[in-house]
Amino acid sequence: MSATRREIKLKNPVIVAPMAGVTDKAFRLICQSFGAGLTVTEMINDLALLHGNSKTRQMIDLQGEAMPVAVQIFGSSPEKMAEAARIVEEAGASMIDINMGCPAPKIVKNGEGAALMLKPELAEKIVMAVKNAVSVPVSVKIRKGFDDNTVNAIEFAQRMEAAGADLITVHGRTREQFYSGKADWEIIRRVKQAVKVKVAGNGDVDSPQKAKEMLELTGVDFVMIGRAVMGNPWLIQQIVFYLERGEILPKPSPQEKAEVALRHFEYLLKFKGEYIAVREMRKHGGWYFKGLPGASRLREILNRAKTPEEVREALLMMEKN
């Protein structure tokens, strides 16, 4: 049953996790400019893709991005997932990532995301179908298990490997935990030992030291960083530098933060138009300036902003801090 392996070579071991409502084109371009080894799109519904939904099609626009970029898809039908994977490969994806870890109730209720960890036979069929449909590498993102009574990451990963997965990413929490509590790195280490394919570890990596620690303790090939990079793309650069030279880069100044936040906003304007860009910058602005003097005042101003000029003004105000 095992399929031909496809080589996954990244310039460094830092992968930016797929995050719904966060890792859009603007966010990926910022992360790529900070040297991410791999960026991943938001998760994309296979059926929406097959129905030609314009918003969904926009999500697989990878033009002008620094490769490699993986596109993450989710669904529960092997045939439809294979079809969606073909569309994604045509769009220029460097890798197809299959979501088997999303904990969101509406996704799980449909038998998708983390629910697939309760249906290993179906999960296997999905991986095999996608693998046979495309020529780029196929990765699978899983969790420790569905809940504490079904911690099956090790056996599940072995089955995904046998079905043809080229890379397995393990988030060290169960579906029931969502994003709370401590990530279990021991389960990540055990998955790495149990399979021959490359493994990425995900969970609680929020500093260069933690990234190094995860690589050393678990033996994984790649570290995946998620929430810690929201408003903090400098973390990517800091991890890469620390892994290569053992030195910690200085934290960005408010001026640098404002500069990157402004660039991020210009990307949002370009790809999503004024109305959405102004509103989406509210959360991004909050993340960029979190913990800085004047951050709560900035959030208030951004939440009231209606025009690009008002957003730019607010961000420039932080630059003067």
PLY file of the C-alpha trace (Angstrom):
ply
format ascii 1.0
element vertex 321
property float x
property float y
property float z
element edge 320
property int vertex1
property int vertex2
end_header
0.00 0.00 0.00
2.96 2.30 0.57
3.46 4.91 -2.16
6.54 6.59 -3.55
7.90 9.22 -1.19
8.23 12.78 -2.42
11.17 14.73 -1.11
10.43 17.66 1.19
13.35 20.06 1.37
13.01 23.34 3.21
15.66 26.07 3.61
15.12 25.94 7.39
12.94 23.93 9.78
10.40 26.68 10.57
6.85 26.12 9.31
4.10 28.67 9.93
0.92 26.80 10.87
-2.31 27.09 8.91
-4.70 29.25 10.95
-8.28 30.02 9.94
-8.88 33.75 9.59
-5.16 34.47 9.91
-2.85 32.86 7.34
-4.21 34.59 4.25
-2.03 35.87 1.42
-1.12 39.13 3.22
-0.02 37.25 6.35
1.94 34.66 4.35
3.83 37.35 2.42
4.88 38.93 5.71
6.00 35.56 7.13
7.87 34.75 3.92
9.72 38.07 4.15
10.93 36.99 7.61
12.35 33.77 6.18
9.76 31.06 6.94
10.83 27.66 5.61
7.22 26.92 4.65
3.94 28.80 4.91
0.50 27.17 4.77
-2.84 28.61 3.68
-5.95 28.78 5.82
-7.88 25.52 5.67
-9.99 25.26 2.54
-13.26 23.37 2.17
-13.03 20.78 -0.62
-16.68 21.23 -1.68
-16.43 25.03 -1.83
-13.41 24.59 -4.09
-15.22 22.12 -6.36
-18.24 24.41 -6.60
-15.95 27.19 -7.80
-16.80 29.49 -4.89
-15.04 32.78 -5.75
-13.95 33.53 -2.17
-12.48 30.03 -1.89
-10.73 30.32 -5.26
-9.17 33.55 -4.01
-7.75 31.58 -1.05
-5.60 29.51 -3.43
-4.12 32.50 -5.23
-0.38 31.97 -4.65
0.92 34.38 -7.30
3.95 36.41 -6.28
4.59 34.37 -3.13
7.93 32.94 -2.06
7.71 29.19 -2.49
7.27 26.69 -0.97
3.64 27.24 0.04
1.38 24.38 1.14
-2.37 24.55 0.66
-4.45 22.91 3.39
-7.71 21.26 2.42
-10.36 19.52 4.51
-13.25 17.20 3.77
-14.41 13.64 4.35
-14.89 12.19 0.85
-11.77 10.57 -0.70
-13.01 11.31 -4.25
-13.86 14.95 -3.60
-10.64 15.53 -1.66
-8.67 14.09 -4.61
-10.50 16.41 -6.99
-9.86 19.41 -4.74
-6.18 18.45 -4.48
-5.88 18.49 -8.29
-7.30 22.03 -8.41
-4.86 23.10 -5.68
-1.88 21.58 -7.48
-2.88 23.41 -10.68
-2.95 26.64 -8.66
0.76 26.12 -7.94
0.80 24.61 -4.44
4.16 23.12 -3.43
2.40 20.65 -1.13
-1.11 19.48 -0.27
-1.80 19.43 3.47
-4.79 17.43 4.70
-6.46 18.72 7.83
-7.20 15.97 10.34
-6.73 18.13 13.42
-9.19 21.04 13.35
-11.17 21.01 16.63
-13.95 23.45 15.58
-17.39 21.98 16.45
-18.94 22.68 13.04
-16.03 20.91 11.27
-16.00 17.94 13.65
-19.80 17.60 13.45
-19.45 17.06 9.69
-17.00 14.22 10.28
-14.07 16.36 9.10
-10.91 17.75 10.73
-10.11 16.04 14.05
-13.16 13.75 13.66
-11.14 11.76 11.09
-8.87 10.58 13.90
-11.85 8.48 15.03
-12.13 6.98 11.52
-8.62 5.79 10.56
-9.86 3.67 7.62
-11.58 6.65 6.00
-8.55 8.85 6.76
-6.34 6.30 4.99
-8.57 6.30 1.92
-8.45 10.10 1.78
-4.64 10.16 1.90
-4.38 7.44 -0.77
-6.84 9.22 -3.06
-5.09 12.59 -2.70
-1.66 10.99 -3.13
-2.75 9.31 -6.36
-4.25 12.54 -7.69
-1.21 14.83 -7.43
2.53 14.85 -8.03
3.49 17.22 -5.19
4.15 15.99 -1.62
1.16 15.26 0.60
1.21 16.05 4.31
-1.29 15.28 7.06
-1.89 17.39 10.17
-3.12 15.41 13.17
-3.52 15.78 16.93
-2.49 13.68 19.93
-5.94 12.07 19.71
-9.59 13.00 19.83
-9.74 12.98 23.63
-7.88 11.42 26.56
-9.61 8.09 25.95
-8.55 7.92 22.32
-4.89 8.96 22.24
-4.02 7.28 18.95
-1.50 9.61 17.28
1.17 6.88 16.99
-0.93 4.20 15.27
-2.78 6.84 13.26
0.50 8.35 11.99
1.73 4.89 10.98
-1.44 4.34 8.98
-1.08 7.74 7.28
2.52 6.85 6.40
1.41 3.51 4.95
-1.28 5.34 2.92
1.44 7.52 1.36
1.81 10.67 3.46
5.18 12.36 2.91
5.04 14.46 6.08
3.06 14.22 9.29
2.50 17.20 11.58
1.53 16.41 15.15
-0.16 18.95 17.42
0.52 17.72 20.95
-3.03 18.33 22.22
-6.24 16.34 21.89
-9.28 17.70 20.09
-11.01 18.08 23.46
-8.22 20.37 24.67
-8.56 22.68 21.65
-5.63 25.06 22.37
-5.65 24.95 26.17
-3.30 23.21 28.58
0.23 22.13 27.82
1.15 20.44 24.55
2.42 16.89 24.98
5.84 16.79 23.33
6.40 13.18 24.42
3.66 11.98 22.03
5.33 13.98 19.25
8.66 12.27 20.05
7.00 8.85 19.98
5.34 9.53 16.62
8.71 10.60 15.21
10.24 7.33 16.39
7.36 5.27 15.01
7.46 6.49 11.40
10.12 6.86 8.70
8.64 9.94 7.02
9.43 13.46 8.11
7.56 14.83 11.11
6.76 18.39 12.20
6.02 19.16 15.86
3.36 21.71 16.80
2.37 23.16 20.16
3.81 25.68 22.64
6.73 26.87 20.50
6.77 30.59 21.28
10.49 31.41 21.50
13.78 30.49 19.78
14.78 28.46 22.85
11.52 26.48 22.77
12.02 25.74 19.06
15.50 24.34 19.72
14.20 22.39 22.70
11.43 20.81 20.64
13.85 19.79 17.88
16.24 18.27 20.42
13.72 16.57 22.72
11.44 15.12 20.06
13.84 14.62 17.13
11.32 16.16 14.70
12.49 17.49 11.35
10.49 20.72 11.51
8.85 22.96 14.11
5.48 24.47 13.37
4.65 27.80 14.99
1.09 29.07 15.19
-0.48 31.60 17.55
2.92 32.90 18.74
3.60 34.35 15.28
0.40 36.44 15.12
1.62 40.03 15.12
5.13 38.69 15.69
6.70 37.52 12.40
10.08 38.44 13.97
9.83 35.14 15.83
10.52 33.28 12.56
13.76 35.19 12.01
14.73 34.84 15.67
14.27 31.05 15.61
16.24 30.59 12.37
19.07 32.81 13.66
19.17 31.04 17.03
19.24 27.57 15.45
22.04 28.58 13.08
24.19 30.73 15.38
22.98 30.21 18.93
22.35 33.94 19.35
19.15 35.80 20.24
18.25 38.67 17.94
16.97 41.85 19.61
13.22 42.41 19.85
11.74 44.78 17.25
11.29 48.42 18.16
7.82 50.05 18.03
8.99 51.75 14.81
9.81 48.39 13.20
6.48 47.00 14.35
4.62 49.96 12.86
6.52 49.61 9.57
5.63 45.91 9.20
2.03 46.47 10.36
1.67 49.15 7.67
3.09 46.82 5.03
0.67 44.13 6.19
-2.20 46.61 5.88
-1.18 47.60 2.33
-1.25 43.91 1.35
-4.72 43.55 2.87
-5.93 46.57 0.90
-4.49 45.14 -2.30
-5.98 41.65 -1.92
-9.22 42.26 -0.04
-10.27 45.85 -0.70
-10.86 48.73 1.71
-13.91 47.48 3.62
-12.42 44.13 4.67
-8.84 45.41 5.07
-9.87 48.14 7.52
-11.80 45.65 9.63
-9.21 42.87 9.52
-6.46 45.26 10.55
-8.22 45.68 13.90
-7.17 42.24 15.09
-3.75 42.34 13.39
-2.99 45.80 14.81
-3.93 44.53 18.27
-1.52 41.61 17.87
1.37 43.71 16.52
1.28 46.18 19.40
0.19 43.90 22.24
1.96 44.77 25.47
3.32 48.11 24.22
2.46 51.41 25.91
-0.61 52.87 24.20
-1.72 49.51 22.75
-5.22 49.62 24.26
-5.70 53.18 22.98
-4.60 52.02 19.51
-7.14 49.18 19.63
-9.89 51.68 20.42
-8.88 53.90 17.49
-8.58 50.94 15.09
-11.98 49.63 16.16
-13.49 52.97 15.22
-11.50 53.42 12.00
-13.58 53.47 8.81
-11.03 54.47 6.19
-7.51 53.37 5.20
-6.24 56.86 6.14
-7.51 56.44 9.71
-5.86 53.03 10.00
-2.54 54.35 8.66
-2.71 57.29 11.05
-3.28 55.00 14.03
-0.37 52.73 13.08
1.94 55.70 12.56
0.94 56.99 15.98
2.41 53.77 17.46
5.60 54.36 15.50
6.17 57.56 17.49
5.90 55.70 20.82
0 1
1 2
2 3
3 4
4 5
5 6
6 7
7 8
8 9
9 10
10 11
11 12
12 13
13 14
14 15
15 16
16 17
17 18
18 19
19 20
20 21
21 22
22 23
23 24
24 25
25 26
26 27
27 28
28 29
29 30
30 31
31 32
32 33
33 34
34 35
35 36
36 37
37 38
38 39
39 40
40 41
41 42
42 43
43 44
44 45
45 46
46 47
47 48
48 49
49 50
50 51
51 52
52 53
53 54
54 55
55 56
56 57
57 58
58 59
59 60
60 61
61 62
62 63
63 64
64 65
65 66
66 67
67 68
68 69
69 70
70 71
71 72
72 73
73 74
74 75
75 76
76 77
77 78
78 79
79 80
80 81
81 82
82 83
83 84
84 85
85 86
86 87
87 88
88 89
89 90
90 91
91 92
92 93
93 94
94 95
95 96
96 97
97 98
98 99
99 100
100 101
101 102
102 103
103 104
104 105
105 106
106 107
107 108
108 109
109 110
110 111
111 112
112 113
113 114
114 115
115 116
116 117
117 118
118 119
119 120
120 121
121 122
122 123
123 124
124 125
125 126
126 127
127 128
128 129
129 130
130 131
131 132
132 133
133 134
134 135
135 136
136 137
137 138
138 139
139 140
140 141
141 142
142 143
143 144
144 145
145 146
146 147
147 148
148 149
149 150
150 151
151 152
152 153
153 154
154 155
155 156
156 157
157 158
158 159
159 160
160 161
161 162
162 163
163 164
164 165
165 166
166 167
167 168
168 169
169 170
170 171
171 172
172 173
173 174
174 175
175 176
176 177
177 178
178 179
179 180
180 181
181 182
182 183
183 184
184 185
185 186
186 187
187 188
188 189
189 190
190 191
191 192
192 193
193 194
194 195
195 196
196 197
197 198
198 199
199 200
200 201
201 202
202 203
203 204
204 205
205 206
206 207
207 208
208 209
209 210
210 211
211 212
212 213
213 214
214 215
215 216
216 217
217 218
218 219
219 220
220 221
221 222
222 223
223 224
224 225
225 226
226 227
227 228
228 229
229 230
230 231
231 232
232 233
233 234
234 235
235 236
236 237
237 238
238 239
239 240
240 241
241 242
242 243
243 244
244 245
245 246
246 247
247 248
248 249
249 250
250 251
251 252
252 253
253 254
254 255
255 256
256 257
257 258
258 259
259 260
260 261
261 262
262 263
263 264
264 265
265 266
266 267
267 268
268 269
269 270
270 271
271 272
272 273
273 274
274 275
275 276
276 277
277 278
278 279
279 280
280 281
281 282
282 283
283 284
284 285
285 286
286 287
287 288
288 289
289 290
290 291
291 292
292 293
293 294
294 295
295 296
296 297
297 298
298 299
299 300
300 301
301 302
302 303
303 304
304 305
305 306
306 307
307 308
308 309
309 310
310 311
311 312
312 313
313 314
314 315
315 316
316 317
317 318
318 319
319 320
